[in-house]
Amino acid sequence: MPSTKAGTVTDDVAKAVREAKRLVKFNKKDKAAVVHVGIGKVSYSEEALRENIGAFVNALLAAKPAGLKKSSKYAGYVNSVHICSTMGPGFSVSIQSLSIAADHYNRLQLN
C-alpha cells in the first residue's frame, strides 16, 4: 500500500523512481544468517549484473554492525559468497572479486 512514510506517495514521481532504483532490499535472511538476494536476470548485460552486484555488496557493507572491526572490511562478516540461477548449480565467488565489483560501483556513483 502506498504511504507517505515509505516515500511511495509523492508529487515528484521522477525523484521517487530514482530513489527507488538506488534502494537495495534484502529479500530473505534465514536462521544461519544466509542472505538470499536477486541480482538480475539471464537477459541482463554483464555490465548491468556487475553494477547490481556492486550495489548489493555496498549495501551489505553499509549494514555491517559497528562492533565488527577487523583488518579487512569483509573479515568476520562475509565468510563466503555463491551465485546461482533459480534452479541451477551454485558457483563460489571470491571475496577479491566482490571487492573489485564494489570499487567499480563506487567509481560509477562518483561520476
N, C-alpha and C positions, 0 to 999 in steps of 0.2 A: 504494500500500500504506500502511496506517496505521502511524504511527510516533510514539513519544513525543517525538522530537526536533522533528518538524514540528508537534506540538501536535494531532494527529488522534486520539490515544488519551488520553482524559481521563475523570474521573468526573463532572465538571461540564459536561454537554452544552450547557446554555443559554449558559454563558460562552463555550464554544468556538464556538458558532454566531454569537454577537455579534461575536467577534473575527474570524471568517472573513468576515463581511459587510463589515467595515472594511478588509480586506486588498485592495489593488489589485495585480493581476499584469499585467505587460506580456506579451501573448501572443507578439508577434513583433517583432524588430528586424532589418532587413536590413543589407546592407553599407553602404548610403548613410545609415545612422542614421535610417531612417524607422521610426516606431513604429506598429504596427497594433494597435488595441485595440477590442474590442467594448464599446460604450457602453450599448446597450439594444436593445429590440425596438420594432417599429412599434406594438404594443399598449400600450406604456408611456405614462403620462401625461406631459404637458410638464414638470411639476414633478419627476417621477422622473428624466427624462432630464437636466434641468438639474442635479439633485443628483449624478447619475452623472458628468457632465462636470466638475463642480466637484471631485469626489473624484479623478478622473483627473488634472486639472491640478495639484492639490495634491501628489499622489504623484509626478508628473513633476518638479515644482519641488523636492521633497524629495530626488530622485535627482540633482539638479544637482551637478556637480563643484565643489569649493570654489575651484578656480583660476579659474573664470569669474566675475569681478567686474566688472559693468558698471553703468551708471546705472539701467537698468531690470532688473527681475527676469527678463524674457524675452529681453533683448538678448544676442545671441551664442549663445543656447541654443535658442530656438524661432524658426525662420525663418518658417514658415507652417503653417496648420492647415486641413485639409479634412475634411469629414464626408460620408459617403455610405452608401447601403444596400449590401447584399451585391453585387447585380448592377446597381445604379443609377449615375447620374452623380454626380460629386463636386462639392461646393459649398465655396467658400472661406469660412473663418470668421475674423473679425478678432481680433487679439490683445486689443483692448479688451473684446470680448465674453467671451473666456476669463477675463480679469481679473475681470469682473463676476460670472461664474459661480463662480470660485474664492472671491471675497469672500462671495458668498451662501452657499456651502457652509460657509465658516468660521463665519459667523454662526449657521447651523443647528447646527453642532457645539458651539458655546459654550452654547447653550440646553439 
